[in-house]
């Protein structure tokens, strides 16, 4: 509400009084103009001396420290500083198709380590016509599937573009439908051959898709025949080929729900029975509705039914009689298990991973045609307080040759070797107390893991096995640099002449391919050597994504940090860049214009000899030893297995508020965070909230040891789980380190949160009631007294429900605690439509809590280019 107030004493005179005053003044004796002039000259001289003294005594500002203008908030919200992430695919070992910098679809052809040609396949204007932002080329390279009008990951329209004729085919359940209905999932089938009209062999391209929770198969893209594979799908009861809320929103559960066998004769799919999963209902207010409506989702919580997942296989060999089977699993595997990692390892063998609801045992099954009865080929049992990998499919190697290995931590002798091996990330002990995820080779006949990598670093992904050069490629976060991602390889040597295979403990050497370090340099204890990479792109490739072709002769390297990203095609043998896909010039030019925060990254020792990773953003122009004190904002995430402090490129609101408000921004990854080993990550199991101790201790360290930090102006904010930890920090802050806090869509009680998370991280199954009560924020409502907190939530949040904040506010009111509360009607967890208002609200709250910033470094140090 806007109000106008008058303060002080007011002397009210009428117009006649004023006129009388004027007359009186004008009738007084003449002014002494000469005296007035002399006085003014004296005043001017004194002011000039003061200004000159200030300029003379003030230190000269080093203009080289400052460059650019402040980042635009509107540009930030519009996504102008975002990197258009990897959007390409290898069509063969020598052809790569990608979205070019103009927005069209291009291909580049390679041969003998060189580029031999490139061309535009689809013009940018055509992609814009269909509002397409993604694509998949068909295996026969004749069609391109365009993703159009994407409303949600499982609600998209699709058009099929024929490259030769430029004809467009709408993908629909009806042959003559031109409306492009929203589909829930789409998958190209491998190209197949069959008998043509005249008896000749005909090659045809098929496609499978999901509509209305049912699966359809179109054996010929250009044909009229559409086969309905399932007919029992119902959005509220049974979903075929498309995941439910749990499997689509939890990263650890995301995996393929449709999969073709290599020859296209079989299609496997997952079905999700959600009929017993309880509903969460929420109010949808709408715009002009006289009465609000009720919406609902199937949302499993602690000790309530999860979706029942089953695996089915359809035989597509004879389309007139489509038959399907449900795989048969061993009796000791619970029907409540999580299911993922569905992958065909041959034309007739399907592998699927089942994990028990407690998430401490996973079973890898192999199911063979025609009956698809499954047998257990390996089981992973988690370390104490740990959990098994659920959706990650193992990498299978099939060979007729016999292996000899450079192996470690295993000794194995036998006379005969099976031809199937499996590569999998397992938790491996490194030193007396630590565990890290490393690569293990598992022969299916012995099931005894052979560890291929070792050391205090985390393997984050197994890329694959190069049969020609006999090596395994993988991604890892290096030792003492958990915020980086690099490409490595480790030898897996074939020995065809040895009948008797013996594996003995030897040192394992991994070669870092993307590290910009001289060949042979070896400073880390994990015995890792390095090769020099092309200087043209190495300086900004501290955080990488790698995409190999099928024979590992070339790869796409996407350098996504710490500075503006770029992507290239690289020759594997030489390590040289041979083609620039996107050199990131657009982003570079934008970033050149803006004043950038100074970024400091370091580690701080915390309890049990662990180290927290810390990142600080200093306002542009500010240096560590400057004689100024500034407010500090701690951005809290602390979600289990998450990582805030990394070299991945990201420009977000933290950049903006650091630059424009001259705030120091801090981020902390401590116990529970990812990519620093299993031991640190699993510290939180059954003890959720110990992150508060780490965040507070490091925050106190920054207050006491960083000269720039104003100890009286420290605030924190967090979103979701970060909002929960922020709130806990406020009630646990007995030393009054924190001035204020903001919790956006915070979790309040894990009793109301989804089952997978609560059962994995929070509850102690021996005493879940105690852990639930101990972690409940509403039970600590009285401790918010005399603390400043702003609670924010959206009424349509289907991830952390409004129920959480509603019950917390109820408890605060009952405890007579004053607090600030902001509601966003019909907004989901990400607050997509109201981010501008949300961030301005938080910014104003910080300003109010700090009672103004009396040292405006923004106007002093930003030099705008003109």
C-alpha positions in Angstrom: 0.0 0.0 0.0 1.4 3.4 -0.9 1.0 6.1 1.8 2.0 9.8 2.0 3.1 11.2 5.3 4.1 14.6 6.4 6.7 15.1 9.1 8.2 18.0 11.0 6.6 21.4 11.8 4.7 23.2 9.1 4.1 27.0 9.1 1.0 27.7 7.1 0.5 31.2 5.7 -2.1 32.6 3.4 -1.5 34.3 0.1 -1.8 37.8 1.6 0.9 37.1 4.1 3.3 36.1 1.3 2.5 39.2 -0.6 3.1 41.4 2.5 6.5 39.7 3.0 7.5 40.4 -0.6 6.6 44.1 -0.2 8.5 44.4 3.0 11.6 42.8 1.6 11.6 44.9 -1.4 11.4 48.1 0.7 14.6 47.3 2.7 17.9 49.0 2.1 20.1 48.1 -0.8 22.2 44.9 -0.6 26.0 45.0 -0.2 26.7 43.3 -3.6 30.5 43.7 -3.3 30.6 41.9 0.1 28.5 39.1 -1.2 30.7 38.6 -4.2 33.9 38.4 -2.1 32.2 35.9 0.3 31.2 33.7 -2.6 34.8 33.7 -4.0 36.2 32.7 -0.6 33.8 29.8 -0.3 34.6 28.6 -3.9 38.3 28.8 -3.1 37.9 26.7 0.1 35.8 24.1 -1.7 38.4 23.9 -4.5 41.2 23.3 -1.9 39.1 20.5 -0.3 38.4 18.8 -3.6 42.1 19.1 -4.7 43.2 17.6 -1.4 40.9 14.6 -1.8 42.1 14.0 -5.3 45.7 14.3 -4.2 45.5 12.0 -1.2 43.1 9.4 -2.7 44.8 6.3 -4.2 44.6 6.0 -8.0 41.9 3.6 -9.1 43.3 0.8 -11.2 41.0 0.9 -14.2 42.3 -2.4 -15.5 40.4 -4.2 -12.7 37.1 -3.1 -14.1 35.5 -3.7 -17.4 32.0 -3.9 -18.8 28.5 -3.2 -17.7 26.3 -5.0 -15.2 24.5 -8.1 -16.4 20.9 -7.4 -17.5 18.3 -9.0 -15.4 15.8 -9.2 -18.3 18.5 -10.8 -20.5 19.1 -13.3 -17.7 15.5 -14.3 -17.5 15.2 -14.5 -21.2 18.0 -17.0 -21.3 20.4 -14.9 -23.4 23.4 -16.2 -21.4 22.4 -19.8 -21.6 24.5 -22.3 -23.6 22.5 -24.3 -26.2 23.6 -27.8 -25.0 24.6 -30.7 -27.1 22.1 -31.4 -29.9 23.6 -33.8 -32.4 24.0 -37.5 -33.2 26.5 -39.8 -34.9 24.7 -41.3 -37.9 27.7 -43.5 -38.8 31.3 -43.7 -38.0 32.0 -41.0 -40.6 28.9 -38.8 -40.5 27.7 -36.4 -37.7 24.4 -34.5 -37.8 23.9 -31.5 -35.6 21.9 -28.2 -35.1 24.2 -25.5 -36.6 24.7 -22.0 -35.1 22.0 -20.6 -37.5 19.5 -23.0 -36.1 19.4 -25.4 -39.2 20.3 -29.0 -39.4 23.7 -29.8 -40.9 25.9 -32.8 -41.4 29.7 -33.2 -41.5 31.5 -36.1 -43.2 34.9 -37.4 -42.1 37.5 -39.8 -43.5 41.0 -40.7 -42.5 41.0 -38.2 -39.7 39.9 -35.2 -41.8 36.7 -33.4 -42.8 35.8 -34.2 -46.4 32.6 -32.2 -46.6 29.6 -30.7 -44.8 26.1 -29.6 -45.9 22.8 -28.2 -44.7 20.1 -30.9 -44.4 17.2 -28.7 -43.2 17.2 -25.0 -43.3 16.7 -23.0 -40.1 13.5 -21.5 -41.5 11.9 -24.9 -41.8 12.8 -25.9 -38.2 11.3 -22.5 -37.1 8.2 -23.3 -39.1 7.6 -26.4 -37.0 8.8 -24.7 -33.8 11.3 -27.6 -33.6 14.1 -27.5 -31.0 15.3 -31.1 -31.2 15.6 -33.9 -33.6 16.4 -37.6 -34.2 17.6 -38.9 -37.6 16.2 -42.3 -38.6 18.7 -45.2 -38.8 18.3 -45.4 -42.6 19.2 -41.6 -42.8 16.2 -40.8 -44.9 14.0 -39.2 -42.3 14.3 -36.7 -39.4 12.0 -36.8 -36.4 11.3 -33.2 -35.4 10.2 -32.4 -31.8 7.7 -29.6 -32.1 5.8 -27.5 -29.5 7.3 -29.2 -26.5 5.0 -28.6 -23.5 6.6 -31.1 -21.2 9.1 -34.0 -21.6 6.2 -36.5 -22.2 3.9 -34.2 -24.1 5.2 -33.2 -27.5 4.1 -33.0 -31.1 6.2 -34.7 -33.7 6.7 -34.3 -37.5 8.7 -36.6 -39.7 10.7 -34.7 -42.4 11.8 -36.7 -45.5 15.2 -35.4 -46.6 15.0 -36.4 -50.2 11.5 -35.0 -51.0 11.2 -32.3 -48.3 7.9 -33.9 -47.5 6.5 -33.8 -44.0 4.6 -36.6 -42.3 2.5 -36.1 -39.2 3.0 -38.7 -36.6 -0.4 -39.7 -35.3 -2.6 -42.7 -34.3 -4.7 -42.0 -37.4 -3.3 -42.3 -40.9 -4.9 -39.2 -42.3 -4.5 -37.0 -39.2 -2.7 -33.7 -39.9 -3.2 -32.1 -36.5 0.0 -33.5 -34.9 -1.4 -34.7 -31.6 0.6 -34.6 -28.4 2.5 -37.9 -27.9 4.2 -39.2 -24.8 7.2 -41.1 -26.2 8.7 -41.8 -29.6 11.5 -44.3 -30.7 12.9 -45.1 -34.2 13.0 -48.8 -35.0 16.2 -50.3 -36.5 15.9 -50.4 -40.3 14.6 -53.8 -41.5 14.3 -55.5 -44.9 11.3 -57.4 -46.2 9.6 -58.6 -49.3 8.4 -55.9 -51.7 5.3 -56.1 -53.9 7.2 -57.9 -56.7 9.0 -60.3 -54.4 12.1 -58.2 -54.3 13.8 -57.2 -51.0 12.5 -53.9 -49.6 14.2 -51.9 -46.9 11.7 -50.1 -44.6 11.9 -47.8 -41.6 9.6 -48.2 -38.6 8.8 -46.2 -35.6 7.1 -46.7 -32.2 5.2 -44.1 -30.2 3.0 -43.7 -27.2 -0.4 -41.9 -27.1 -2.9 -42.0 -24.3 -0.7 -44.4 -22.3 -0.8 -47.0 -25.1 1.9 -48.0 -27.5 1.6 -47.9 -31.3 4.0 -49.2 -34.0 4.2 -48.0 -37.5 6.3 -50.5 -39.5 6.7 -48.1 -42.5 6.9 -44.4 -41.9 5.4 -43.7 -45.4 2.8 -46.4 -45.1 -0.8 -46.3 -43.7 -0.5 -49.4 -41.4 -0.5 -48.5 -37.7 -0.4 -51.4 -35.2 -1.8 -50.8 -31.7 0.5 -52.8 -29.4 -1.4 -52.2 -26.2 -5.0 -51.2 -25.4 -5.2 -51.2 -21.6 -3.5 -47.9 -21.0 -5.3 -45.4 -18.7 -3.8 -42.2 -17.4 -5.0 -42.8 -13.9 -4.3 -46.5 -13.7 -1.8 -48.1 -16.2 0.9 -46.4 -18.3 2.6 -48.3 -21.1 5.9 -47.1 -22.4 5.8 -43.8 -20.6 6.9 -43.3 -16.9 4.7 -42.1 -14.1 5.4 -39.1 -11.9 8.0 -40.9 -9.8 10.1 -42.3 -12.6 9.9 -39.1 -14.7 10.9 -36.7 -11.9 13.6 -38.6 -10.1 16.9 -38.5 -11.9 18.1 -41.8 -10.4 15.1 -43.6 -11.9 15.2 -42.1 -15.4 15.9 -44.7 -18.0 14.5 -46.2 -21.3 10.9 -47.2 -21.2 10.9 -48.4 -24.8 13.7 -50.4 -26.4 14.1 -52.2 -29.8 16.3 -55.3 -30.2 19.2 -54.6 -32.6 17.4 -56.3 -35.5 14.1 -54.7 -34.8 12.2 -58.0 -34.3 11.4 -57.3 -30.7 10.2 -54.3 -28.8 10.5 -54.3 -25.0 8.7 -51.8 -22.8 7.9 -50.9 -19.2 4.4 -50.7 -17.9 3.6 -48.7 -14.7 0.6 -49.7 -12.6 -0.3 -46.6 -10.6 -3.8 -47.7 -9.5 -2.8 -48.3 -5.9 -0.5 -45.1 -5.6 -2.3 -42.5 -3.5 -3.3 -39.2 -5.0 -2.2 -35.8 -4.0 -4.9 -33.2 -4.7 -4.4 -29.4 -5.0 -6.5 -26.4 -5.9 -6.1 -24.8 -9.4 -7.5 -21.3 -9.3 -7.2 -20.4 -13.0 -7.9 -16.9 -14.4 -11.6 -16.3 -14.7 -13.0 -19.5 -13.1 -15.8 -18.7 -10.7 -15.0 -21.8 -8.7 -11.5 -23.2 -8.6 -10.9 -26.8 -9.8 -9.2 -29.7 -8.1 -6.2 -31.3 -9.8 -4.4 -34.5 -8.7 -1.3 -36.6 -9.3 -0.3 -40.1 -8.2 2.4 -39.3 -5.7 3.9 -42.1 -3.6 5.0 -41.3 0.0 6.8 -43.2 2.8 5.2 -46.5 3.6 2.6 -46.2 0.9 2.4 -48.1 -2.4 4.9 -47.3 -5.2 4.0 -47.9 -8.8 4.2 -51.5 -9.9 6.6 -51.9 -12.8 6.6 -54.8 -15.3 8.7 -55.6 -18.3 7.0 -56.8 -21.5 8.5 -58.0 -24.8 6.6 -57.7 -28.1 7.4 -59.9 -31.1 7.1 -57.8 -34.3 8.2 -60.5 -36.7 4.6 -61.3 -37.8 2.4 -58.1 -37.7 -0.8 -60.0 -38.4 -0.4 -61.8 -35.1 1.4 -59.5 -32.6 2.3 -61.6 -29.6 3.9 -60.4 -26.3 5.3 -61.9 -23.2 5.9 -60.6 -19.7 9.4 -61.4 -18.5 9.6 -63.9 -15.7 11.9 -62.8 -12.8 13.5 -65.0 -10.1 11.2 -65.5 -7.1 13.5 -63.8 -4.6 13.1 -60.5 -6.3 10.3 -58.4 -4.8 7.5 -57.1 -7.0 8.0 -53.8 -5.2 11.4 -53.4 -6.7 12.6 -50.4 -8.7 13.2 -51.3 -12.4 15.6 -49.7 -14.8 18.7 -50.3 -17.0 16.7 -52.1 -19.8 19.1 -52.8 -22.6 19.3 -55.4 -25.4 22.8 -57.0 -25.5 22.0 -59.0 -28.7 19.1 -59.7 -31.0 17.6 -62.2 -28.5 19.0 -61.2 -25.1 17.6 -58.5 -22.9 19.2 -57.2 -19.7 17.1 -55.5 -16.9 18.1 -54.2 -13.4 15.9 -54.7 -10.4 16.6 -52.9 -7.1 14.8 -53.6 -3.8 12.8 -50.8 -2.2 15.4 -50.3 0.5 17.8 -49.6 -2.4 20.7 -51.6 -0.9 20.7 -54.6 -3.3 20.3 -54.5 -7.1 20.0 -57.5 -9.4 21.1 -57.6 -13.0 19.0 -60.1 -15.0 19.5 -61.6 -18.4 16.3 -62.6 -20.2 16.5 -64.7 -23.4 14.1 -65.3 -26.3 11.7 -66.8 -27.0 10.2 -67.2 -23.5 12.2 -64.4 -21.8 12.6 -66.3 -18.5 15.3 -64.3 -16.6 18.3 -65.4 -14.6 20.4 -63.4 -12.3 23.8 -62.7 -13.7 25.1 -60.3 -11.0 24.0 -58.6 -7.8 25.4 -55.5 -6.2 25.1 -55.1 -2.5 25.7 -51.6 -1.2 28.3 -50.7 1.4 27.2 -49.7 4.9 24.8 -46.7 4.7 25.2 -46.7 0.9 22.8 -47.5 -1.9 22.9 -49.4 -5.2 22.7 -47.9 -8.7 19.2 -48.4 -10.0 18.7 -47.1 -13.5 22.3 -47.2 -14.8 22.6 -50.0 -17.4 25.9 -52.0 -17.4 28.1 -52.0 -20.5 28.3 -55.4 -22.1 31.2 -56.8 -24.1 30.7 -59.9 -26.3 33.8 -61.6 -27.8 35.1 -64.9 -28.9 38.6 -64.1 -27.8 40.2 -64.7 -24.5 41.3 -61.8 -22.3 44.5 -60.9 -20.5 44.3 -57.9 -18.2 46.2 -55.3 -16.4 44.1 -55.6 -13.3 44.1 -54.7 -9.7 42.7 -56.0 -6.4 41.8 -59.4 -7.9 43.5 -62.7 -8.8 41.7 -65.2 -11.0 42.8 -68.4 -12.8 40.7 -70.6 -14.9 40.9 -72.7 -18.1 37.9 -71.5 -20.0 36.5 -67.9 -20.5 33.0 -67.1 -21.4 32.5 -64.6 -24.2 30.3 -62.2 -22.3 31.7 -59.6 -19.9 30.1 -56.7 -18.1 31.5 -53.2 -17.2 29.9 -51.7 -14.2 30.6 -48.9 -11.7 31.0 -50.4 -8.2 31.8 -48.9 -4.8 35.5 -49.8 -4.2 37.5 -49.3 -1.0 40.4 -46.9 -1.5 42.6 -46.7 1.6 41.4 -47.8 5.1 38.2 -45.9 5.3 37.2 -44.4 1.9 35.0 -45.8 -0.9 34.8 -44.4 -4.5 32.8 -45.5 -7.6 35.2 -47.3 -10.0 35.0 -49.5 -13.1 34.9 -53.2 -12.6 35.0 -55.9 -15.3 32.7 -58.8 -14.5 33.0 -62.1 -16.4 29.6 -63.6 -16.5 30.9 -67.1 -15.8 32.7 -66.3 -12.6 30.8 -63.1 -11.5 34.0 -62.0 -9.7 34.6 -58.3 -10.3 38.1 -57.2 -11.6 38.8 -53.6 -10.7 40.1 -51.6 -13.6 40.5 -48.2 -12.1 41.6 -47.2 -8.6 42.3 -44.1 -6.6 40.7 -41.3 -4.6 38.6 -40.0 -7.5 35.1 -40.7 -8.8 34.3 -42.4 -12.1 31.1 -40.7 -13.2 30.3 -42.6 -16.4 31.5 -45.6 -18.5 31.5 -44.5 -22.1 32.4 -47.8 -23.7 35.0 -50.4 -24.9 37.2 -49.9 -28.0 37.7 -53.4 -29.4 40.4 -52.2 -31.9 42.6 -50.3 -29.5 41.6 -52.5 -26.5 40.8 -49.8 -24.0 37.8 -48.6 -21.9 36.8 -44.9 -22.1 35.2 -43.2 -19.1 34.5 -39.9 -17.5 35.7 -39.0 -14.0 36.0 -36.2 -11.5 39.8 -35.9 -10.8 41.3 -36.3 -7.4 41.1 -33.0 -5.4 39.2 -31.4 -8.3 35.6 -32.8 -7.9 34.2 -29.9 -9.9 35.9 -31.0 -13.1 34.9 -33.7 -15.6 37.5 -35.3 -17.9 37.8 -38.0 -20.4 40.1 -41.0 -19.5 41.0 -44.3 -20.9 42.3 -47.5 -19.3 43.8 -50.4 -21.2 42.0 -53.7 -21.3 44.4 -55.9 -23.3 43.3 -58.8 -25.4 45.6 -61.9 -25.4 44.6 -64.4 -28.0 47.5 -66.7 -27.5 47.1 -67.6 -23.9 44.8 -70.6 -23.0 45.4 -70.2 -19.3 44.4 -66.7 -18.1 45.9 -65.3 -14.9 45.0 -61.9 -13.5 47.3 -60.5 -10.9 47.5 -57.3 -8.9 49.3 -54.7 -11.0 49.4 -51.0 -11.0 46.7 -49.5 -13.3 47.4 -46.5 -15.4 44.6 -44.3 -16.7 45.3 -41.8 -19.4 43.6 -38.4 -19.1 42.7 -37.4 -22.6 41.1 -34.0 -22.0 43.5 -32.7 -19.4 45.8 -29.9 -20.6 48.9 -31.3 -19.0 52.2 -32.5 -20.6 52.6 -36.1 -21.5 54.0 -38.2 -18.7 53.3 -35.7 -16.0 52.2 -37.7 -13.0 51.5 -35.8 -9.8 48.5 -37.6 -8.4 48.5 -40.6 -6.2 46.0 -42.5 -8.4 48.8 -43.1 -11.0 47.1 -41.2 -13.8 49.2 -40.0 -16.7 48.2 -37.3 -19.2 48.4 -36.4 -22.8 48.4 -32.9 -24.3 45.3 -31.9 -26.1 44.9 -29.3 -28.8 45.5 -25.8 -27.4 42.7 -24.5 -29.6 40.2 -25.7 -27.2 41.9 -26.9 -24.0 41.8 -23.7 -21.9 38.0 -23.9 -21.4 37.6 -27.6 -21.2 37.6 -28.2 -17.5 34.1 -29.6 -17.5 33.4 -31.9 -20.5 30.8 -34.0 -22.2 32.0 -36.6 -24.7 30.1 -38.4 -27.4 32.0 -41.1 -29.4 31.1 -42.6 -32.7 30.5 -46.4 -32.6 34.1 -47.4 -33.4 35.7 -44.7 -31.2 37.7 -43.1 -34.0 36.1 -39.7 -33.4 34.3 -38.0 -30.7 32.4 -34.7 -30.0 33.9 -32.8 -27.1 31.5 -30.3 -25.6 33.5 -28.0 -23.4 31.0 -26.5 -20.9 33.1 -24.6 -18.5 34.3 -22.7 -16.6 34.1 -20.0 -19.3 31.7 -19.7 -22.3 31.2 -23.2 -23.8 32.1 -24.5 -27.2 31.9 -27.9 -29.0 34.2 -29.6 -31.5 34.8 -32.9 -33.3 38.1 -34.5 -32.3 40.3 -37.2 -33.9 40.8 -39.8 -31.2 44.2 -41.0 -32.4 45.8 -37.5 -32.6 43.7 -35.7 -30.0 43.4 -32.9 -32.5 40.3 -30.8 -33.2 39.3 -31.3 -36.8 35.9 -29.5 -36.9 34.3 -26.7 -35.0 30.6 -27.3 -34.3 30.0 -24.2 -32.3 32.9 -22.0 -31.1 30.6 -20.1 -28.7 31.3 -16.7 -30.3 27.8 -15.4 -29.6 28.1 -16.1 -25.9 31.7 -14.8 -25.9 30.6 -11.4 -27.4 27.8 -11.1 -24.9 30.1 -11.9 -21.9 32.8 -9.5 -23.2 30.3 -6.7 -22.6 29.5 -7.5 -19.0 31.4 -7.0 -15.8 32.1 -10.5 -14.4 32.3 -11.5 -10.7 35.7 -12.6 -9.4 35.4 -16.3 -8.6 37.4 -18.0 -5.8 37.2 -21.8 -5.3 38.9 -23.5 -2.3 38.3 -26.3 0.3 37.8 -26.1 4.0 38.3 -29.0 6.4 35.2 -30.1 8.2 34.4 -32.9 10.7 36.0 -36.4 10.3 38.8 -35.1 8.1 36.4 -34.4 5.2 36.8 -31.3 3.1 34.0 -29.0 2.0 34.3 -27.4 -1.5 33.6 -23.7 -1.3 33.0 -21.1 -4.1 32.8 -17.4 -3.6 31.7 -14.8 -6.1 33.2 -11.3 -5.4 31.6 -8.3 -7.1 33.4 -7.0 -10.2 36.4 -4.9 -9.4 36.7 -6.2 -5.8 39.7 -8.1 -4.8 40.4 -10.3 -1.8 42.6 -7.7 0.0 40.5 -4.6 -0.6 39.7 -2.5 2.5 35.9 -2.8 2.3 33.2 -4.9 3.9 30.3 -6.3 1.9 27.2 -8.3 2.6 27.4 -12.1 2.1 24.6 -14.3 0.7 25.0 -18.0 1.1 23.2 -20.0 -1.6 22.2 -23.3 -0.1 21.4 -26.5 -2.0 22.9 -29.4 0.0 20.7 -31.9 -1.8 22.0 -35.4 -1.4 24.5 -36.3 -4.2 24.2 -32.8 -5.7 27.1 -30.4 -6.6 27.0 -26.6 -6.6 30.7 -26.0 -6.7 31.8 -27.1 -10.2 33.6 -25.7 -13.2 30.4 -26.1 -15.3 29.4 -22.9 -17.1 26.5 -21.2 -15.4 25.2 -17.6 -15.3 22.3 -17.2 -12.9 20.7 -14.9 -10.4 23.8 -15.2 -8.2 25.8 -13.5 -10.9 23.3 -10.7 -11.2 22.9 -10.0 -7.5 26.7 -10.2 -7.0 27.2 -7.6 -9.7 24.4 -5.2 -9.2 24.0 -5.3 -5.4 27.7 -5.8 -4.7 27.0 -8.8 -2.5 29.4 -11.6 -2.0 27.8 -14.9 -2.9 29.0 -18.2 -1.4 28.2 -21.9 -2.2 29.3 -24.9 -0.1 29.4 -28.6 -1.0 29.9 -30.6 2.2 28.8 -34.0 3.6 26.1 -35.5 1.5 27.3 -33.9 -1.7 28.4 -35.9 -4.8 31.6 -36.6 -6.7 33.9 -36.7 -3.7 33.5 -40.4 -2.9 30.9 -42.7 -1.4 32.1 -42.1 2.2 31.3 -38.4 2.2 28.1 -38.8 0.2 26.6 -41.5 2.4 27.2 -39.7 5.7 23.7 -38.3 5.6 21.8 -41.6 5.4 19.5 -41.7 8.4 21.0 -38.4 9.6 19.5 -35.8 7.3 20.4 -32.4 8.7 24.1 -33.0 9.4 24.6 -30.7 6.4 23.5 -27.9 8.7 26.5 -28.4 10.9 28.9 -28.2 7.9 27.2 -25.2 6.3 27.2 -23.3 9.5 30.8 -24.1 10.4 32.1 -23.1 6.9 29.9 -20.0 6.9 31.4 -19.0 10.3 34.9 -19.7 8.9 34.2 -17.3 6.0 32.8 -14.6 8.4 35.9 -14.8 10.6 38.6 -15.3 7.9 37.5 -13.4 4.8 38.4 -9.8 5.2 35.7 -8.6 2.8 32.7 -10.1 4.7 30.6 -7.9 6.8 29.9 -10.0 9.9 26.6 -8.1 10.5 25.2 -8.6 7.0 24.9 -12.3 6.3 21.8 -13.9 4.8 21.0 -17.3 3.2 18.5 -18.7 0.7 17.6 -22.1 -0.6 15.1 -23.9 -2.8 13.4 -27.2 -2.1 15.8 -29.3 -0.1 18.0 -26.2 0.1 15.1 -24.3 1.6 14.8 -27.1 4.2 18.5 -26.8 5.1 18.3 -23.0 5.1 15.4 -23.1 7.6 17.3 -25.6 9.8 20.4 -23.4 9.7 18.3 -20.5 11.0 16.9 -22.4 14.0 20.3 -24.0 14.7 22.2 -20.7 14.6 22.9 -20.1 18.3 25.8 -17.7 17.5 23.6 -15.4 15.4 25.8 -15.7 12.3 22.8 -15.4 10.0 20.9 -12.1 9.7 18.0 -13.5 7.6 16.9 -16.4 5.5 14.7 -17.2 2.5 13.1 -20.7 2.0 11.5 -21.2 -1.4 9.2 -24.2 -1.7 10.9 -25.8 1.3 10.5 -29.4 2.5 9.1 -29.3 6.0 8.4 -33.0 6.9 9.7 -36.0 5.0 6.5 -37.7 5.9 4.9 -35.7 3.1 7.8 -36.1 0.6 8.1 -38.7 -2.1 9.0 -42.3 -1.1 12.2 -42.8 -3.1 14.0 -39.9 -1.4 12.7 -40.4 2.1 13.5 -44.1 2.1 16.9 -43.6 0.6 18.3 -40.8 2.7 16.1 -40.0 5.6 14.6 -42.9 7.5 16.4 -45.4 9.6 14.2 -48.5 8.9 14.8 -49.7 12.4 13.3 -46.5 13.8 11.7 -44.5 11.1 9.3 -42.7 13.5 12.2 -41.2 15.4 14.0 -39.9 12.3 10.8 -38.4 10.9 10.0 -36.5 14.1 13.6 -35.4 14.5 13.8 -34.0 11.0 10.4 -32.3 11.0 10.8 -28.5 10.7 7.3 -27.8 12.2 8.4 -29.5 15.4 11.0 -26.7 15.7 8.6 -23.8 15.1 9.3 -22.2 18.5 13.0 -21.9 17.6 12.2 -19.4 14.8 11.4 -16.8 17.4 13.4 -13.6 17.0 14.7 -15.0 13.6 14.0 -13.4 10.3 12.7 -15.7 7.6 10.8 -15.3 4.4 8.7 -18.4 3.3 7.8 -18.6 -0.4 5.8 -21.3 -2.1 3.7 -22.0 -5.2 0.2 -23.5 -4.7 0.6 -25.8 -7.7 4.0 -27.3 -6.7 3.7 -31.0 -7.5 7.3 -31.8 -6.3 7.3 -30.2 -2.8 3.6 -29.8 -2.1 1.9 -26.7 -0.6 1.1 -28.9 2.3 4.7 -28.5 3.6 4.6 -24.7 4.0 1.0 -24.6 5.1 1.7 -26.9 8.1 4.9 -24.9 8.9 3.0 -21.6 8.9 0.3 -23.2 11.1 3.0 -24.3 13.6 4.6 -20.8 13.6 1.3 -19.1 14.2 0.6 -21.5 17.1 4.0 -20.7 18.5 3.3 -17.0 18.2 6.3 -16.5 15.8 6.3 -13.6 13.4 7.5 -14.3 9.8 7.2 -13.2 6.2 5.1 -15.3 3.8 4.8 -15.0 0.0 2.4 -17.2 -2.1 2.4 -17.6 -5.9 -0.9 -18.9 -7.1 -0.9 -21.8 -9.7 2.9 -21.9 -9.8 4.9 -25.1 -9.8 8.2 -25.9 -8.1 10.3 -23.9 -10.6 8.2 -20.8 -10.4 8.6 -20.4 -14.1 6.1 -17.7 -14.8 6.9 -15.4 -11.8 10.7 -15.5 -11.5 11.1 -11.8 -12.1 8.7 -11.0 -9.2 10.2 -13.7 -7.0 13.8 -12.6 -7.4 12.8 -8.9 -6.9 11.0 -10.0 -3.7 14.0 -11.8 -2.4 16.3 -8.9 -3.4 14.1 -6.4 -1.6 14.0 -8.6 1.5 17.8 -8.8 1.6 18.1 -5.0 1.2 15.6 -4.5 4.0 17.5 -6.9 6.3 20.8 -5.2 5.6 19.2 -1.8 6.1 20.8 -0.4 2.9 24.2 -0.8 1.4 26.2 2.3 2.3 29.1 1.4 0.0 27.7 1.4 -3.6 30.5 -0.3 -5.5 28.2 -0.8 -8.5 28.2 2.9 -9.5 31.8 3.3 -8.6 33.3 0.5 -10.5 31.2 -0.4 -13.5 32.6 1.1 -16.7 29.9 0.8 -19.4 31.1 0.6 -22.9 29.7 3.2 -25.2 
